[in-house]
């Protein structure tokens, strides 16, 4: 419905009726915008294009723990856009986490993590490098997660999916990179978190 049509419709109503109609229109627009956002990528800066202060740590991502050479935004390699997130692995623990995605939901909710990655001479340690999608459960302050395991060796860009289901009611999700006792290099790009199943089905 055009704005001019809405104005004409409201002009023919009394003040109370106009207020009720206006409130209904606002509610419909809010639901429409909310549905559009929920249907898209929920992960902020999933292609690592933004680094507001130029410190190499992409916006909306934080290095929570790490030793040796820390993961950094890299604009010499990318699958989409100009940049990616690069890990230079040196047998040291590294942990990078996204901002919280505040989308509460109930048990059995499905969300899919999509990630494009490229490897060079990746040697896996005792615990293979992982990209994890977590649900946070406020009832017991724990998380449930599912992982994409990064393959060893040298590979050009390829896409991976994981679709975890929440075991309990959750209040937010987040993405986490975990690496320990690995060697080589890995680049990540075009990451998404979307509600529902991955393209290959659930």
N, C-alpha and C positions, 0 to 999 in steps of 0.2 A: 504494500500500500504506500502511495506517495505521501510525502509530508503535507502537501497542499490539500490532499483529500482528507487527511486526518484533521487538519485545521477546520475545513468546511464542516466535517462531521461534528466536531466538538462545538462549533459555533451554533449549531441548531439544538444543543442540549442546555439544560439548566446548570448552575454552578456545581451542585452535588453530583449530577450525572456526569459532568465533564471531568470532575476529579476521579470518579470511579473508573471511567473509560481510560483516562490518562495513566492511572495506576496499573490497569490491566496491560496497557501497551508497554509500559516500562518493564513489567514483569516478563512479558513475552520476549522483549529484546534482551533482557538479562539472561534468560534461559537459552536463547539462541546463541549469544556470545559465549556462554559457558560451555555449551555443547560443542561449539567450534573449537574452543581451546582444548577441551578434553579429547577431541578427535585427532589433534595434531601432536607434535613433538612436545613432551612435557619437560625435557631436559634442556636447561639453559646453557648456551654456548657449547653445544655438543660437537661443533666443528672446530672449536678452539680458535676462532677468528679474532676474538676480542682479548686484549690485554691492556687495560686502561692505564696502568702505571708503568708499563714497559719492563717489569721485573722478570719476565719469562714465565710467570705463573698465570695461566689463563684466568680470566674473570669467571667466577662461579665455581672454581675448583681450588682445593687446598691440599698441600702436601702435609699430611698429618704426622708422618714419620718417614725417616729416610737417612741413609748414610751414603758416602761416596758421591757420585755424580747424580744430582737430583733431576727428576723429570722436568722438561721444559717445553714450552711452545716452540714449534719449529716451522719456519715458513719456506724451507727449501724442499720439503716433501709434503704432498697432500693428495688425497683422493678427490676431494671437492673443495672449492674455494682456494685459499692461498696457504693455509696453515694446518698443522696437525699437532698432536702431543707426542713427544719423543721420549722414550726410555732408553738410556744407555746402561745396560745391566752389568754389574761388576761384583757379583756375589755378595751384595749388600741388600738389606731389607728396604723396600720402598712401598709407600702407601699414599695414594692420592684419592681424594674423595670429592664428590660433587656437592653442591648445595642441596639441602633437603627439598624434595618435591612434595609440597603439602597437599596431598590428595587423599583424604581419609576414605577408608572402605572397609567392607566386611570380609569375613572368611570366604575363601574360594574366589576372590577377585584375581583376574589374570592381567599381567602387564608384560609386554615384550621389550627386551633390550636388544637393539640392533647396533652392531659395531663393525666398521671396516678397519682392517689392520694389515700391516706390512711388516715382514721380519727380515733380518739379515743376520746370518750366522748365530741364530738363537740356540743356545745350549740350556736345556732345562735342568734345574737342580732337583733337590729332594721334593720340594713343593712347586709344581708348575705355576707359571705366571697365569693370573686369572683376572677377568673383569666380572664383577659381581653386581647384581641388582638386589637390593635389600628392601624388605618390609620391616618397619619398626613397630613392635607390638607394645603399646603403652601399659597393658594390663600386667605385664611382668618385666618390662623394660629390656626385652631381648629382641633379636632380629631373626628373620628367616630369609634365606637368599638362594639364588641359583647363579651358576657361573658359566662364562665362556672361557674355555681353556685355550691359551695361545699355543699354536703348534710350533714344534722345533724346526730348525733349519732356516732356509732362505725362501721366502714366498713373496710374490707381488701382491698387490691389494686384493683382498678377498673379504667377503661378508660373512658374519656369524650372528646367530640369534640364540636367545634363551628366553623362555616364557615361564617364570615362576608363578605359582598360585599362593595367595596368602593363606597361612594356616589359622590365623586369628584376625580379629579386627585390628586395623592398623591406622596410624595417624599420619605417616609420611613414608616416602621411599627415598632412596639415594643410590648412586652408582659409586663403586669403589674399585680401584686398581690395586692388586696385591702382587708383589714380586719378592722372592727370597732365594738366594743361592742360584741365580740364573746368570747367563752371560750372553752377550750379543746386543742387538738393537731392535727396537720395536716402535712403530709409529701407529697412532690411532686417529681415526677421523670419522666424520659423518655419523656420530652416535645419536641414537634416538631411544626414548622411552615412550611407548604408546600403550594405551589400554587395549586389551584383547590379545588375539593370537598372532603369531608370526606368519609370514606368507606361506610357509610350508604346512600350516595347519597345527592344531593343538593335539 
